[in-house]
Amino acid sequence: MSPSLCLMMFLQFFIWGAWYPTIAVFMNAHGMGDLTHWPYTVNPIAAIISPFFLGLVADRYFAPERVLAWLHLLAGCIMLLVPLAVGDPFLFILLLLVFNICYMPTLGLVNAITFHRIEDREAQYPVIRVFGTIGWIAAGLFISFVLGLFTGGVIPEETAWPLYTTGAAGLAMGLYSFTMRRTPPAAAGKKVSLSSVIGLDALRELGSRSFYLFIISALLLCIPLAFYYNFTQLYLGATGFTNIAGTQTLGQFSEVFLMLCMPFFFRRLGVKRMMLIAMASWIIRYGLFSLGAPDALWTLIVTGIILHGICYDFFFVTAHVYMDQQATPDNRGQAQGLFVLVSSGLGMLIGAQVAGRIYNTFLGSTEALSLSDWQVFWILPAFLVILVLVLFAAGFGEGKSPKRDTA
């Protein structure tokens, strides 16, 4: 296990965990409650752009560690400016868009760097990736329990301090990336084309009926996932939780445990069954949120959050490993960028708009959803996941991964 890769993962997800679960609460507290779906819209727009960095810059011209460093330095500087635009919603959202354009390519970069340096994907990647989850947990606990000591009784998520924390962590990550050993661009000297840059060449090279179904399922599944990412923080506030970021880290605590067990599950279950278990867990989670809403039953709500470990690890971690299993050293960056494009990009973009429109329909002319509204709200993504589960179960055949060089 490489300490440098573990620290890279920790910082990468500390940054994301500091702003992503808190931004809606901040906006709601500063008169932008009807715009809270927009940060979760510009985030996937940036993910759609990210393959240009992964397929062109990082795969062909520059060491990915250098690209990682400069993108994080830019993202950190921009996030430090975001709180200053709180009085101008358009500028506020625009700055978040620019921040995400810098940040989202780094998700694929850290995976490409990691897969380049390890030999056993199934055994080594989950152990390294778990430090990303620990970083997300550390961000949530820092915001809820450390920053809370300095906000004068105000909920920390309602202040600008989580955004300043994100910016400072981004600068630290950028500087650290300059110290990392360089990875040579895998496709240096190869012909550049638009299709290769955006990952279409990789899509054709990796293509099979099951692979295409996997890509379609990932896209569709991220639509209901957007409901969780966009509105859980507001739901927790509506049901009486105060340490919102800290409460949501319970999902990441379960991630840590499951991530360490992933090598065992890969051997015993395989890709298809792990993904089906993830989808079933999403259905249960939304069901618990719905059942817990009318009476604010914290046991059901917290259980639903804890299920996030299975929901995330068994789908997304499995998906990253599956993509690398199918990839070659030359298109590893493209393959990871393609998955980011489809899931965090197109899927979450559609999901953010769908979830936002549904939320605003429930909101109407009121300032917040009632508990009975929340009960119906969570039923909708559960039905969407059921449809994807049936599609995936009927058509996906795992088969054997091609034997590829991992060096």
Rosetta blueprint (number, residue, H / E / L):
1 M L
2 S L
3 P H
4 S H
5 L H
6 C H
7 L H
8 M H
9 M H
10 F H
11 L H
12 Q H
13 F H
14 F H
15 I H
16 W H
17 G H
18 A H
19 W H
20 Y L
21 P L
22 T L
23 I H
24 A H
25 V H
26 F H
27 M H
28 N H
29 A H
30 H L
31 G L
32 M L
33 G H
34 D H
35 L H
36 T L
37 H L
38 W L
39 P H
40 Y H
41 T H
42 V H
43 N H
44 P H
45 I H
46 A H
47 A H
48 I H
49 I H
50 S L
51 P H
52 F H
53 F H
54 L H
55 G H
56 L H
57 V H
58 A H
59 D H
60 R H
61 Y H
62 F L
63 A L
64 P H
65 E H
66 R H
67 V H
68 L H
69 A H
70 W H
71 L H
72 H H
73 L H
74 L H
75 A H
76 G H
77 C H
78 I H
79 M H
80 L H
81 L H
82 V H
83 P H
84 L H
85 A H
86 V L
87 G L
88 D L
89 P H
90 F H
91 L H
92 F H
93 I H
94 L H
95 L H
96 L H
97 L H
98 V H
99 F H
100 N H
101 I H
102 C H
103 Y H
104 M H
105 P H
106 T H
107 L H
108 G H
109 L H
110 V H
111 N H
112 A H
113 I H
114 T H
115 F H
116 H H
117 R H
118 I L
119 E L
120 D L
121 R H
122 E H
123 A H
124 Q H
125 Y H
126 P H
127 V H
128 I H
129 R H
130 V H
131 F H
132 G H
133 T H
134 I H
135 G H
136 W H
137 I H
138 A H
139 A H
140 G H
141 L H
142 F H
143 I H
144 S H
145 F H
146 V H
147 L H
148 G H
149 L H
150 F H
151 T L
152 G L
153 G L
154 V L
155 I L
156 P H
157 E H
158 E H
159 T L
160 A L
161 W H
162 P H
163 L H
164 Y H
165 T H
166 T H
167 G H
168 A H
169 A H
170 G H
171 L H
172 A H
173 M H
174 G H
175 L H
176 Y H
177 S H
178 F L
179 T L
180 M L
181 R L
182 R L
183 T L
184 P L
185 P L
186 A L
187 A L
188 A L
189 G L
190 K L
191 K L
192 V L
193 S L
194 L H
195 S H
196 S H
197 V H
198 I L
199 G L
200 L H
201 D H
202 A H
203 L H
204 R H
205 E H
206 L L
207 G L
208 S L
209 R H
210 S H
211 F H
212 Y H
213 L H
214 F H
215 I H
216 I H
217 S H
218 A H
219 L H
220 L H
221 L H
222 C H
223 I H
224 P H
225 L H
226 A H
227 F H
228 Y H
229 Y H
230 N H
231 F H
232 T H
233 Q H
234 L H
235 Y H
236 L H
237 G H
238 A H
239 T L
240 G L
241 F L
242 T L
243 N L
244 I H
245 A H
246 G H
247 T H
248 Q H
249 T H
250 L H
251 G H
252 Q H
253 F H
254 S H
255 E H
256 V H
257 F H
258 L H
259 M H
260 L H
261 C H
262 M H
263 P H
264 F H
265 F H
266 F H
267 R H
268 R H
269 L L
270 G H
271 V H
272 K H
273 R H
274 M H
275 M H
276 L H
277 I H
278 A H
279 M H
280 A H
281 S H
282 W H
283 I H
284 I H
285 R H
286 Y H
287 G H
288 L H
289 F H
290 S H
291 L H
292 G H
293 A L
294 P L
295 D L
296 A L
297 L L
298 W H
299 T H
300 L H
301 I H
302 V H
303 T H
304 G H
305 I H
306 I H
307 L L
308 H H
309 G H
310 I H
311 C H
312 Y H
313 D H
314 F H
315 F H
316 F H
317 V H
318 T H
319 A H
320 H H
321 V H
322 Y H
323 M H
324 D H
325 Q H
326 Q H
327 A L
328 T L
329 P H
330 D H
331 N H
332 R H
333 G H
334 Q H
335 A H
336 Q H
337 G H
338 L H
339 F H
340 V H
341 L H
342 V H
343 S H
344 S H
345 G H
346 L H
347 G H
348 M H
349 L H
350 I H
351 G H
352 A H
353 Q H
354 V H
355 A H
356 G H
357 R H
358 I H
359 Y H
360 N H
361 T H
362 F H
363 L H
364 G L
365 S L
366 T L
367 E L
368 A L
369 L L
370 S L
371 L H
372 S H
373 D H
374 W H
375 Q H
376 V H
377 F H
378 W H
379 I H
380 L H
381 P H
382 A H
383 F H
384 L H
385 V H
386 I H
387 L H
388 V H
389 L H
390 V H
391 L H
392 F H
393 A H
394 A H
395 G H
396 F L
397 G L
398 E L
399 G L
400 K L
401 S L
402 P L
403 K L
404 R L
405 D L
406 T L
407 A L
